[in-house]
Structure formats: structure tokens, C-alpha cells
Amino acid sequence: MTDIDWDELRQVATESMQKAYAPYSRYKVGAAALVGDGRVVAGCNVENASYGVTLCAECALIGDLHMSGGGKLVAFVCVNGEGQTIMPCGRCRQLLSEHAMPGMLLETVAGIRTIDEVLPDRFGPADLEDVR
């Protein structure tokens, strides 16, 4: 799949960001991703007064991925409250990598990058095969 409509993904991410629950930080985040079968999944951040149990937009997106049939992510974008592209944190990059097609693309502040470029030498399911 090579035809990625980044404008549509950014629009879905922006619409998701508007549904964010961020009363503490007031830093709303929305995320959207294209799935291998053509679906678009999305998520927004949901804060909590105990901060540590706050859910990132990427977590909600992965939940949407599995609730809507699973699959692997092809392309991803994340935006802030102004609709500007932002980079997922390291934890969220790790989360995304587990559900990514090889070579998944991310729109970043530095341009389009692959999951391998933004999370090189990542820990993944293959690292656990010897312990099963």
C-alpha cells in the first residue's frame, strides 16, 4: 500500500484531538493511523488525576485497532491541540511498533520516517521467543 492520504490522517487525528480529555495538562493529543486493510483507526489522550494512569492517544488508537478487527498499521500521524504534527514519546513508539507493518511510516516534525528510524533496535515479540 503506497497511496497514503496524509491530509486525511491528519484530519482524523485533529478530530480525535478535539475529543481529548485533558483537564490537567490542557495538552490535547489526537492520533490516526491507516491499517493494512484500508481502515483508519484513531485515538485521543484521556488524562487522570493520578497522572500515572493517563492514557496516551496512541494507547486509545491501539484499542480502536483491536476493537475494529485488528491488523497492522501502515501509516501514523499524531497532532497537538493546534493541529501540529508531534512525535510520539518513546513509550508510544514502542507500543506502535508492536502493531506496525514492517516499514510503517510516521509523519514526524522532521518529515516522513519509518518505525525503524524512530525506534531503532527495538525490543519486540521476537526477543521473548527463547523464554517460551
BELSUL-V136598 format. One record per pair of residues at least 12 apart in sequence whose ideal C-beta (glycine too) atoms are under 7 Angstrom apart, sorted by the first residue. I is the first residue (numbers start at 1). J is the second residue. D is the distance in Angstrom with one decimal. If there is no record, write none. Layout:
i=I j=J d=D
i=I j=J d=D
This chain:
i=1 j=36 d=6.7
i=1 j=74 d=5.4
i=4 j=34 d=6.1
i=4 j=75 d=4.6
i=4 j=105 d=6.7
i=6 j=77 d=6.7
i=6 j=107 d=5.8
i=9 j=32 d=4.6
i=9 j=34 d=6.4
i=9 j=40 d=6.8
i=9 j=75 d=6.4
i=9 j=77 d=4.6
i=10 j=77 d=5.4
i=10 j=79 d=6.4
i=12 j=32 d=3.8
i=12 j=40 d=5.5
i=12 j=42 d=5.2
i=13 j=30 d=4.3
i=13 j=31 d=5.5
i=13 j=32 d=4.0
i=13 j=42 d=6.7
i=13 j=77 d=5.2
i=13 j=78 d=6.3
i=13 j=79 d=4.6
i=14 j=30 d=5.9
i=14 j=79 d=5.5
i=14 j=83 d=4.8
i=15 j=30 d=6.9
i=16 j=30 d=3.5
i=16 j=31 d=6.5
i=16 j=32 d=6.3
i=16 j=42 d=4.3
i=16 j=43 d=6.1
i=16 j=44 d=4.6
i=16 j=57 d=6.8
i=17 j=29 d=6.0
i=17 j=30 d=2.8
i=17 j=44 d=5.9
i=17 j=79 d=5.6
i=17 j=81 d=6.4
i=19 j=44 d=4.9
i=20 j=44 d=4.0
i=20 j=45 d=5.0
i=21 j=46 d=4.7
i=21 j=47 d=5.9
i=22 j=45 d=6.0
i=22 j=47 d=5.1
i=23 j=47 d=6.4
i=24 j=47 d=5.1
i=24 j=49 d=6.9
i=25 j=47 d=6.4
i=27 j=80 d=6.8
i=27 j=81 d=6.6
i=28 j=45 d=6.7
i=28 j=80 d=7.0
i=28 j=81 d=4.3
i=29 j=44 d=6.6
i=29 j=45 d=4.4
i=29 j=56 d=7.0
i=29 j=57 d=4.3
i=29 j=78 d=6.4
i=29 j=80 d=6.1
i=30 j=42 d=6.9
i=30 j=44 d=5.1
i=30 j=57 d=5.7
i=30 j=79 d=5.4
i=31 j=43 d=5.0
i=31 j=57 d=4.0
i=31 j=58 d=5.4
i=31 j=61 d=4.7
i=31 j=76 d=7.0
i=31 j=78 d=4.5
i=32 j=77 d=5.8
i=33 j=61 d=5.9
i=33 j=73 d=4.6
i=33 j=75 d=6.4
i=33 j=76 d=4.3
i=34 j=74 d=4.6
i=34 j=75 d=4.4
i=35 j=65 d=6.6
i=35 j=71 d=4.4
i=35 j=72 d=7.0
i=35 j=73 d=6.2
i=35 j=74 d=6.6
i=36 j=71 d=5.2
i=36 j=72 d=4.9
i=36 j=74 d=5.5
i=36 j=101 d=5.9
i=37 j=71 d=5.6
i=39 j=68 d=6.2
i=41 j=61 d=5.5
i=41 j=64 d=4.2
i=41 j=65 d=4.7
i=41 j=68 d=6.2
i=42 j=61 d=6.0
i=42 j=64 d=6.0
i=43 j=57 d=4.6
i=43 j=58 d=6.5
i=43 j=59 d=6.8
i=43 j=60 d=2.8
i=43 j=61 d=3.4
i=43 j=63 d=6.9
i=43 j=64 d=5.7
i=44 j=57 d=5.1
i=44 j=60 d=5.9
i=45 j=57 d=4.7
i=46 j=60 d=6.7
i=56 j=92 d=5.3
i=57 j=78 d=6.3
i=58 j=88 d=5.6
i=58 j=92 d=3.9
i=58 j=95 d=5.6
i=58 j=96 d=6.0
i=59 j=95 d=6.6
i=62 j=95 d=6.0
i=62 j=99 d=5.8
i=65 j=99 d=6.1
i=72 j=99 d=6.4
i=72 j=100 d=6.3
i=72 j=101 d=4.2
i=73 j=96 d=6.6
i=73 j=99 d=5.4
i=73 j=100 d=4.9
i=73 j=101 d=6.4
i=73 j=104 d=5.3
i=74 j=101 d=5.5
i=74 j=104 d=6.1
i=75 j=104 d=6.8
i=75 j=105 d=4.6
i=76 j=96 d=6.2
i=76 j=104 d=6.6
i=76 j=106 d=4.8
i=77 j=107 d=4.3
i=85 j=107 d=5.4
i=85 j=108 d=6.8
i=85 j=109 d=5.9
i=86 j=109 d=6.8
i=87 j=108 d=5.3
i=87 j=109 d=5.8
i=93 j=118 d=5.6
i=93 j=119 d=4.4
i=94 j=119 d=6.6
i=94 j=122 d=6.4
i=96 j=115 d=6.7
i=97 j=115 d=5.3
i=97 j=119 d=5.4
i=97 j=122 d=5.1
i=97 j=124 d=6.5
i=98 j=124 d=6.4
i=100 j=115 d=4.8
i=106 j=118 d=5.9
